[in-house]
């Protein structure tokens, strides 16, 4: 059965390096028989702010509005705004999700942050009662593909920006892993705006090559949930010295995965 791929794309220009990376992904994955859909957030005019306008009908507590609670209730009752439900439908159908964006302030552009805030609704994408183990996305893979404004040398353990794995921790662990995705290693395009045209072509060529087998890649490993205490959510004493995978604490000084 053909795989379905969703590319959530966040760049304003169709002539950007990010656009080129997105277009190559569409081309290569389509050629493999995948059904590829692109959510072009800027072209869509996607609303980035999480507000009461996202909910149809009456609010449970308008005076003390809580987006987390109201959006969960609206999701359960089918009262979320149409733009949110459309993106959630795309997510439900996708086998692989690629987030393509330029790094802004060591994170994602505001419009993509808004997509995370609004689309990954409490109840649909995660559970406060059971963090990291909601089953909605357990068979889906997701990854970050992005450009930086600084060269790779600045994103290392002795670089002024620090370890890139720490920079990505809130996104890869705090969003994707938290929501239950299998997280593929990131594709990092190091400072294309500062590199020669020939080097930019090499970056895109490497991405094209990686895409050939992307769907078969093994995801990053994170510390298994059974290693944590169920009350404190801290590592059990017998597991503190063990290494399992990505972690702000135990991944420092380790190189990026080979794919990048």
N, C-alpha and C positions, 0 to 999 in steps of 0.2 A: 504494500500500500504506500502511495506517495506521501512523503512527509510534508507537513505544513510549517512554514517559517513566517514569523512576524518580525519585521525590522522596525523598531521604534527609533525614528530619525529626528535629530534635533539640531538643525543648522539652517540659517536663513538663506544661504546662497546655493543655487544649483551648480555653480562653478567652483565650489570649494573642494578641498581635499577630502573632507568628510563625505561630500556628495559622490566623489569618485569611488571611495571605499564602499559606500552603500550600493552604488550602481554595479560594482564588480560582484558584490555579494548576491544581488538580484540575478545577475547574468549567470554566474557559476551555479548557484543552487537551482535555478530554473532549468538549466541545461541538464542537471542531474535528475530531473523529474519532480522536483519539489514544487509545491504551490507556495509562492512567496507573496506576502502582502506587506505593504509599507504604510506605517502611520507617520506621515510627514507633519510633525506637530506645528511648525510655523505655517505651512501651507494650509493646514486645517484651521488655523486660528484657535488652536486648542487653549481653553481657559486654564490658567495655571493656579488660580486661587481656589482653595477649598472653602466654600461658603454655603450658607443655607439655600442658595439658589440651586444647589446640586440635588435638592430633595423636592420631589413633587408632593403636594398636599400639605397637611398640617404637620407641624413639628411636635415632638413629644414634650419638649420643654423649651419653648422659644425664648423665655426670659433668661434662662441659664444654658444657652446653646452650647452643646458639646458635639463637635463634628464626629468624633470617634463613635459615640453612641448613636447619634441620629443617622449617620450614614449606614451603620450596621442594620438598624431597624428598617431603613428605607430599602436596603438590599434584600432583606428577608421578605419584605412586602412588595417588592417590585416597583419601588417609587423613586429610584435613582434617575437622574437626568439622562437623556438619550445619548449624549456624547460619552458618558461613563459606561453605560451598558453596552454600547457598541464596541468599545475597547476591551471590556471584559469578555465579550463574545469572541473577539479575536484571540485573546489569551487562552480561553478555554479550548479553542480548536488547535492552537499552535503546539508543535512538538519541540520547536526551538525558537527562542526569542533572542534577537541581537539588538543591543542598545548602541546606536552609533551617534557619537556626539563629540564636540570639542570640550576639553576640560576647562571649566570655569572655576576659579578660586578653589582649586584642589577638589572639585566635585563636579556636579552636572549643571548644565544651564537651568535657569529657573523654570523654563517651560517643561523640561523633563522632570524636574523635582515635583512640579505640579501634577504631572502624569502619575508619578508614584503615589503622591498624596491622595489623589482622587480615585484612581483606578484600582489600586490595591486596597480595596475596602476591607475594613474590619468584618470578619465573618467569611467573606469571599476569598481573601488572599492570606489571611493570618488569623490566629486565635490568641488573645491575651491569656486565656486560661492554659493553652497548650502551645507555648512558643516553639517555633522551629519544627513542629511535627504535624501541622495541618496537611492533609493528604491531597489537596487540590492540585498541586503542581509537582507531585513527587516523581512523575514520569517525564517531566519536561526539563529541557536543558535551557540555560540562559547564560549570556555572556556580555561583557563590556567590550566595545571596540571604540577607541577614542584617540584623539590627537592631544598632545601636550603643547604648551607654549615654551617649555624649558627642555634642554637636552637631557639625555639619560643620566649623564654624570651628576646632575643635580638631584636626582631621585634615588640615591643610594644611601647606605648607612652612614657614610661620611660626607654625603652631599648636603648642601644647605637646605634642601627641601625635605630631606629624610627619606626613609625607605618607602618605595612606591606601594609595597604591600600594606603598610600602615595607612597610607593615603586612601587606598581602595577598600580598607576594612569596613567602613560604614556602609558602602555600597554592596560589596560582595557577601559579607556576613550579615550586616544589619538590615539589608533589604532582601536580596535574592535568596540567601541561605535561610534567613528567618522565615521567608514565605514558602520554603520547601523545595525550591528549584535545585536541580543538579547544576552546579556552577562550573562552567568551562573556564579555563585560563583566559585572561584578557588578551586582546590584541592591542598593543600599545604602539602608536605611531609617534615616535619621538620628534617633537618640534619640526614638523614638515615645513613650516613657514621660514625656518632658519637654515634649511638644507638646500643643496643644489637640486636642479630638476632631475638629474640622473639618479640621485639618491632617493628622491620621492618616487620615481618609477620603480626602483628596487623594492621600496616599502610595499607598494601596491602589488608588485609581482609576488612577493612573499605571502601576502594576504590571499592572493588568487590561488597560490599553491596550497595554503592551509585549508582553504574552503573546500578543496577536493575531498578531504576526509573529515571535515569538521563534525559531521553528524555521528561519526564513529569514535570521536575522542572520549577519553575517560575524564570525568569531572574532577575538580579539585577535591581534596579530602579535608574534612573538618572533624574536630574532636567528636566522637560518637556521644549521643545524648545520655546514654546509660553510664557514662563516666562521671556525670555530674550528680550531685546530691539533689533530690527532688524538692527539698525545702529551701535550701540556700542558693541553688543553681551554681554552686562552686564545685570545682573538681574535687572528687573524693581523694582522701589522703593517699591511697594506694596508687593513684594515677597521676599525681602531680609531676613526677619526674619523667613520665612517658611522653613521646612525641607522636602525634597523630596526623597533623596536617596544618592548614592555614590557621594561624592565630596571631594576634598582635604580640602575645607574649613569647610564643615559641617559634615564630617564623622569621623573626628579626635576623638579619645577616644572611639569610638564605637567598639564593638567586631567584629571579623570576622563572616560572615554568618554561621549559624548553621551547614551547610553541611561540613564545614571544621573544 
